Amino acid sequence: MVAVMAIATTALNDLRSKFGSRICFSTPLLDTTHKEENGLIVSCGKNTTYFRLHNDGLRIAEAIESSSPNEILYYIARISEINELGDIPIYIIGNEEAKKTIKKYYKTVI
């Protein structure tokens, strides 16, 4: 299961001390690539894809347990419906197949 949430450093330290290596945290917010710019940053890992939308500040940070091009396209479409992406660049990182698929629908894919 993947969840995106804010957590206090003290709570994180308490969880790590109790569960050790059995607990794992990662976040799209730690990646500062393109954070100064408006854009949708889609970072694809082996099994998880992170979405971060900056549009005059952080608007969305989300993760899904998939790197399927069609599922990534679906989430970009949902984000676009909610936030009207317009001409905002979409950065696809780590999945060339997804980039190729999404370029068919969005002209601002980088």
N, C-alpha and C positions, 0 to 999 in steps of 0.2 A: 504494500500500500504506500502511496505517496501523498503527502500533505504539505501545503505551503502555509507557514504561519510564522508570526513573530514570537521570539522566545528570549527571555532575559538571560544574560550571560551566566548569572548565578544558577538559574534553573538548569541550563545546559551543563554546567559543571557538576551539579548534583546528579543529573541523569548519567553522565559519563562515569562518575565515581561509583555509582551503584551498579550500572550494567556493563561498564567497560567496552570491549570491542563488539558486544552484542547489539549495540545501538549505533546508528550511523546517521549523520546529518550532512546534507549538502543544500546549497541554496543558489538560485539564479542571481540573488542579490549580491553575492560575493564576487561575481564576475563583473568587472567595471568596464568591459568593452562597450564602446559607443554610449556610455551613460550621459555624456554631455549633450548628446544629440537627441532630437525627437526620432523615434523609430521603434519598430517591433523587432526585438532580438530573439531568435529562436535557436537555442543551443541544444543540439541533438547528441545524446549519449547512446550507449549500446541498448539500454532498456528504458531510459527516461528522457523526456524532452522537456526543456524549460522554456517558458515564454515570459518575456519582460517587455512591457510597453511603456515607453517614455514619450509623453506628449505634454510639454511644459510641466514636467515632473513625472514621477513614477505613477502610472495608472493601474497597471496589472502586473502581478508576479504569480505565475502558475506553473504547475508541473503535471505531466501525464506519464503513465507507465506504458510508453510506446514510442517507437521511432518510425512507425509506418508512415510513408508519405501521404497516404489518404487520410489517416487520423490527424496528422499535422495540418493538412489542408483544412479539414473540418474545424479544428480549433482556431485556425487563423480566420476562417469565415465567421465563426461565432464572435471572436474578438472584434472583427471588423463591423459586425452588426451592432454591437454595443457601443463602439468607440468611433465609428466612421473614420477609418484609417486614411482615406483620401490619397494624397501623394506621399505619405510617410514611407520612408524606406523600410523594407523588410529584410533583415539580415538572417540568412539561414546558415548556421555554422555546424559542420560535422556530418552533413548528410547530403551528398550531391544528388542522389536520386530524388529526395524530397524537394531540393531546390529546383530541379528540372520540372517536376510535377507542378509546383506552386507557381513557377514562371508562366505557365499556361493560363493562369487565372488572374495574376497580379503583375502589373508591369513594373512595379518598384522593387522587385526582388533583387538583392545584391548577394 
